């Protein structure tokens, strides 16, 4: 197995990426993730889910 004299790449800008070999880390540009803005209905649904889960957990703990 051939190993390089320098084991890190200083242009990677992250310690984990710097430790990867060049053939593994072929793309330096981060991939943008498209996210939609959550509407008030999604927020309401999430709040009700958290309330229901915590209500059930507390009820089971008391019972």
Biotite code that builds the C-alpha atoms (Angstrom):
import biotite.structure as struc

atoms = struc.array([
    struc.Atom([0.000, 0.000, 0.000], chain_id="A", res_id=1, res_name="UNK", atom_name="CA", element="C"),
    struc.Atom([1.436, 3.341, -0.997], chain_id="A", res_id=2, res_name="UNK", atom_name="CA", element="C"),
    struc.Atom([1.022, 6.196, 1.475], chain_id="A", res_id=3, res_name="UNK", atom_name="CA", element="C"),
    struc.Atom([1.632, 9.869, 0.940], chain_id="A", res_id=4, res_name="UNK", atom_name="CA", element="C"),
    struc.Atom([4.183, 11.799, 2.946], chain_id="A", res_id=5, res_name="UNK", atom_name="CA", element="C"),
    struc.Atom([1.548, 14.416, 3.771], chain_id="A", res_id=6, res_name="UNK", atom_name="CA", element="C"),
    struc.Atom([-1.583, 12.779, 5.130], chain_id="A", res_id=7, res_name="UNK", atom_name="CA", element="C"),
    struc.Atom([-3.831, 15.846, 5.201], chain_id="A", res_id=8, res_name="UNK", atom_name="CA", element="C"),
    struc.Atom([-5.115, 18.328, 2.655], chain_id="A", res_id=9, res_name="UNK", atom_name="CA", element="C"),
    struc.Atom([-5.051, 21.869, 4.037], chain_id="A", res_id=10, res_name="UNK", atom_name="CA", element="C"),
    struc.Atom([-7.447, 23.158, 1.369], chain_id="A", res_id=11, res_name="UNK", atom_name="CA", element="C"),
    struc.Atom([-10.279, 20.907, 2.554], chain_id="A", res_id=12, res_name="UNK", atom_name="CA", element="C"),
    struc.Atom([-11.303, 23.370, 5.326], chain_id="A", res_id=13, res_name="UNK", atom_name="CA", element="C"),
    struc.Atom([-12.570, 20.599, 7.596], chain_id="A", res_id=14, res_name="UNK", atom_name="CA", element="C"),
    struc.Atom([-10.516, 18.101, 9.635], chain_id="A", res_id=15, res_name="UNK", atom_name="CA", element="C"),
    struc.Atom([-12.519, 15.087, 8.470], chain_id="A", res_id=16, res_name="UNK", atom_name="CA", element="C"),
    struc.Atom([-12.362, 16.091, 4.807], chain_id="A", res_id=17, res_name="UNK", atom_name="CA", element="C"),
    struc.Atom([-8.649, 16.807, 5.136], chain_id="A", res_id=18, res_name="UNK", atom_name="CA", element="C"),
    struc.Atom([-7.992, 13.249, 6.304], chain_id="A", res_id=19, res_name="UNK", atom_name="CA", element="C"),
    struc.Atom([-9.730, 11.677, 3.285], chain_id="A", res_id=20, res_name="UNK", atom_name="CA", element="C"),
    struc.Atom([-7.648, 10.606, 0.309], chain_id="A", res_id=21, res_name="UNK", atom_name="CA", element="C"),
    struc.Atom([-8.026, 12.678, -2.876], chain_id="A", res_id=22, res_name="UNK", atom_name="CA", element="C"),
    struc.Atom([-9.706, 9.885, -4.829], chain_id="A", res_id=23, res_name="UNK", atom_name="CA", element="C"),
    struc.Atom([-12.481, 9.690, -2.222], chain_id="A", res_id=24, res_name="UNK", atom_name="CA", element="C"),
    struc.Atom([-12.992, 13.441, -1.881], chain_id="A", res_id=25, res_name="UNK", atom_name="CA", element="C"),
    struc.Atom([-13.482, 14.417, -5.510], chain_id="A", res_id=26, res_name="UNK", atom_name="CA", element="C"),
    struc.Atom([-16.004, 17.226, -5.049], chain_id="A", res_id=27, res_name="UNK", atom_name="CA", element="C"),
    struc.Atom([-15.271, 20.198, -2.800], chain_id="A", res_id=28, res_name="UNK", atom_name="CA", element="C"),
    struc.Atom([-18.470, 22.145, -3.467], chain_id="A", res_id=29, res_name="UNK", atom_name="CA", element="C"),
    struc.Atom([-21.202, 21.518, -0.888], chain_id="A", res_id=30, res_name="UNK", atom_name="CA", element="C"),
    struc.Atom([-24.521, 20.332, -2.228], chain_id="A", res_id=31, res_name="UNK", atom_name="CA", element="C"),
    struc.Atom([-27.359, 22.743, -1.581], chain_id="A", res_id=32, res_name="UNK", atom_name="CA", element="C"),
    struc.Atom([-30.487, 21.161, -0.134], chain_id="A", res_id=33, res_name="UNK", atom_name="CA", element="C"),
    struc.Atom([-33.731, 22.708, -1.301], chain_id="A", res_id=34, res_name="UNK", atom_name="CA", element="C"),
    struc.Atom([-36.023, 23.250, 1.659], chain_id="A", res_id=35, res_name="UNK", atom_name="CA", element="C"),
    struc.Atom([-39.512, 24.589, 1.547], chain_id="A", res_id=36, res_name="UNK", atom_name="CA", element="C"),
    struc.Atom([-40.656, 27.058, 4.151], chain_id="A", res_id=37, res_name="UNK", atom_name="CA", element="C"),
    struc.Atom([-42.849, 25.364, 6.722], chain_id="A", res_id=38, res_name="UNK", atom_name="CA", element="C"),
    struc.Atom([-46.297, 26.899, 6.800], chain_id="A", res_id=39, res_name="UNK", atom_name="CA", element="C"),
    struc.Atom([-48.379, 27.536, 9.859], chain_id="A", res_id=40, res_name="UNK", atom_name="CA", element="C"),
    struc.Atom([-50.324, 24.310, 9.258], chain_id="A", res_id=41, res_name="UNK", atom_name="CA", element="C"),
    struc.Atom([-47.149, 22.254, 9.413], chain_id="A", res_id=42, res_name="UNK", atom_name="CA", element="C"),
    struc.Atom([-46.104, 24.072, 12.595], chain_id="A", res_id=43, res_name="UNK", atom_name="CA", element="C"),
    struc.Atom([-49.524, 23.437, 14.128], chain_id="A", res_id=44, res_name="UNK", atom_name="CA", element="C"),
    struc.Atom([-49.358, 19.756, 13.193], chain_id="A", res_id=45, res_name="UNK", atom_name="CA", element="C"),
    struc.Atom([-45.898, 19.415, 14.738], chain_id="A", res_id=46, res_name="UNK", atom_name="CA", element="C"),
    struc.Atom([-46.976, 21.202, 17.920], chain_id="A", res_id=47, res_name="UNK", atom_name="CA", element="C"),
    struc.Atom([-50.019, 18.935, 18.262], chain_id="A", res_id=48, res_name="UNK", atom_name="CA", element="C"),
    struc.Atom([-47.855, 15.849, 17.718], chain_id="A", res_id=49, res_name="UNK", atom_name="CA", element="C"),
    struc.Atom([-45.431, 16.927, 20.456], chain_id="A", res_id=50, res_name="UNK", atom_name="CA", element="C"),
    struc.Atom([-48.296, 17.789, 22.817], chain_id="A", res_id=51, res_name="UNK", atom_name="CA", element="C"),
    struc.Atom([-50.007, 14.455, 22.195], chain_id="A", res_id=52, res_name="UNK", atom_name="CA", element="C"),
    struc.Atom([-46.826, 12.444, 22.652], chain_id="A", res_id=53, res_name="UNK", atom_name="CA", element="C"),
    struc.Atom([-45.930, 14.192, 25.890], chain_id="A", res_id=54, res_name="UNK", atom_name="CA", element="C"),
    struc.Atom([-49.515, 13.901, 27.187], chain_id="A", res_id=55, res_name="UNK", atom_name="CA", element="C"),
    struc.Atom([-49.504, 10.152, 26.517], chain_id="A", res_id=56, res_name="UNK", atom_name="CA", element="C"),
    struc.Atom([-46.067, 9.756, 28.123], chain_id="A", res_id=57, res_name="UNK", atom_name="CA", element="C"),
    struc.Atom([-47.097, 11.629, 31.281], chain_id="A", res_id=58, res_name="UNK", atom_name="CA", element="C"),
    struc.Atom([-50.407, 9.755, 31.465], chain_id="A", res_id=59, res_name="UNK", atom_name="CA", element="C"),
    struc.Atom([-48.635, 6.399, 31.222], chain_id="A", res_id=60, res_name="UNK", atom_name="CA", element="C"),
    struc.Atom([-46.116, 7.480, 33.855], chain_id="A", res_id=61, res_name="UNK", atom_name="CA", element="C"),
    struc.Atom([-48.881, 8.471, 36.291], chain_id="A", res_id=62, res_name="UNK", atom_name="CA", element="C"),
    struc.Atom([-50.994, 5.362, 35.645], chain_id="A", res_id=63, res_name="UNK", atom_name="CA", element="C"),
])
